Amino acid sequence: MEEVADKYKSLRFNSLGEGLASLITRAEENELSLLHFAESLVDHEITMREDRRIKLNMKRAGFPVVKLLEEFDFKIQTTVTKRQIVSLLDFSFIENRQNLIFIGVPGVGKTHLSISIGIKAVEAGYRVLFTTAAGIVEMLDLAELKGELKKKITAISKFDVLIIDELGYLPMNKKSIYHLFQLINALYEYRSIILTTNKDFTSWNDFFMEDNVAVPIVDRLIHHSHIFMMGGESYRLKEKTKN
């Protein structure tokens, strides 16, 4: 048994090597034919590899917390329905390089929805990267200082979906705005962006400082996008008041 298991491991069928004994026992108990036993070995290896891949992509995504769609309270959110969000889970928006934009005051569930959709996308086999607006700007600024801005943008472009959380909470300097524009321009019609912001588009020049920068960024984000204006009272404030 150990010799056969080691041979599987030498071929990098590690899951088969580790689970061979239990697979053989299960096959004997269920009196599987040789063909069905061979199929069960392949199925086991595929399943375990898929599980490892999902776990690795979840780690790479960098979600700050786990927020599940099943936990979202659509009764509190008054303008976005469960049906609207569930309809996104065929991930045609990713296949069609479309963006999702959640606009609303703090506490109405924008981040929760962006993370939960991101997790579902990872489980469906897509590569996702989560970052805050401040985080992505810092990342790009640092890359530019090292002379690696183009390299960093190329690395980010390898993800199928980029989630940018909390755009508009903090102002940006001109150089940072230019770096962000370069990223969004590189992803335009090539990758999907999920964006959360507390400001509607008419107010974006408040933190982009200049319309000649805000307009092309907005244009590229909304050209192919699903926009959700989120209403209702702050979920966090309601929970605090309740407690």
Secondary structure in CASP SS format (residue, H / E / C, confidence):
PFRMAT SS
TARGET T0000
AUTHOR 0000-0000-0000
METHOD secondary structure of the structure
MODEL  1
M C 1.00
E H 1.00
E H 1.00
V H 1.00
A H 1.00
D H 1.00
K H 1.00
Y H 1.00
K H 1.00
S H 1.00
L C 1.00
R C 1.00
F C 1.00
N H 1.00
S H 1.00
L H 1.00
G H 1.00
E H 1.00
G H 1.00
L H 1.00
A H 1.00
S H 1.00
L H 1.00
I H 1.00
T H 1.00
R H 1.00
A H 1.00
E H 1.00
E H 1.00
N C 1.00
E C 1.00
L C 1.00
S C 1.00
L H 1.00
L H 1.00
H H 1.00
F H 1.00
A H 1.00
E H 1.00
S H 1.00
L H 1.00
V H 1.00
D H 1.00
H H 1.00
E H 1.00
I H 1.00
T H 1.00
M H 1.00
R H 1.00
E H 1.00
D H 1.00
R H 1.00
R H 1.00
I H 1.00
K H 1.00
L H 1.00
N H 1.00
M H 1.00
K H 1.00
R H 1.00
A H 1.00
G C 1.00
F C 1.00
P C 1.00
V C 1.00
V C 1.00
K C 1.00
L C 1.00
L H 1.00
E H 1.00
E H 1.00
F C 1.00
D C 1.00
F C 1.00
K C 1.00
I C 1.00
Q C 1.00
T C 1.00
T C 1.00
V C 1.00
T C 1.00
K H 1.00
R H 1.00
Q H 1.00
I H 1.00
V H 1.00
S H 1.00
L H 1.00
L H 1.00
D H 1.00
F C 1.00
S H 1.00
F H 1.00
I H 1.00
E H 1.00
N C 1.00
R C 1.00
Q C 1.00
N E 1.00
L E 1.00
I E 1.00
F E 1.00
I E 1.00
G C 1.00
V C 1.00
P C 1.00
G C 1.00
V C 1.00
G C 1.00
K H 1.00
T H 1.00
H H 1.00
L H 1.00
S H 1.00
I H 1.00
S H 1.00
I H 1.00
G H 1.00
I H 1.00
K H 1.00
A H 1.00
V H 1.00
E H 1.00
A C 1.00
G C 1.00
Y C 1.00
R C 1.00
V E 1.00
L E 1.00
F E 1.00
T E 1.00
T E 1.00
A H 1.00
A H 1.00
G H 1.00
I H 1.00
V H 1.00
E H 1.00
M H 1.00
L H 1.00
D H 1.00
L H 1.00
A H 1.00
E H 1.00
L H 1.00
K C 1.00
G C 1.00
E C 1.00
L H 1.00
K H 1.00
K H 1.00
K H 1.00
I H 1.00
T H 1.00
A H 1.00
I H 1.00
S C 1.00
K C 1.00
F C 1.00
D C 1.00
V E 1.00
L E 1.00
I E 1.00
I E 1.00
D E 1.00
E E 1.00
L E 1.00
G C 1.00
Y C 1.00
L C 1.00
P C 1.00
M C 1.00
N C 1.00
K H 1.00
K H 1.00
S H 1.00
I H 1.00
Y H 1.00
H H 1.00
L H 1.00
F H 1.00
Q H 1.00
L H 1.00
I H 1.00
N H 1.00
A H 1.00
L H 1.00
Y C 1.00
E C 1.00
Y C 1.00
R C 1.00
S E 1.00
I E 1.00
I E 1.00
L E 1.00
T E 1.00
T E 1.00
N C 1.00
K C 1.00
D C 1.00
F H 1.00
T H 1.00
S H 1.00
W C 1.00
N H 1.00
D H 1.00
F H 1.00
F H 1.00
M C 1.00
E C 1.00
D H 1.00
N H 1.00
V H 1.00
A H 1.00
V H 1.00
P H 1.00
I H 1.00
V H 1.00
D H 1.00
R H 1.00
L H 1.00
I H 1.00
H C 1.00
H C 1.00
S E 1.00
H E 1.00
I E 1.00
F E 1.00
M E 1.00
M C 1.00
G C 1.00
G C 1.00
E C 1.00
S C 1.00
Y H 1.00
R H 1.00
L H 1.00
K H 1.00
E H 1.00
K H 1.00
T H 1.00
K H 1.00
N C 1.00
END
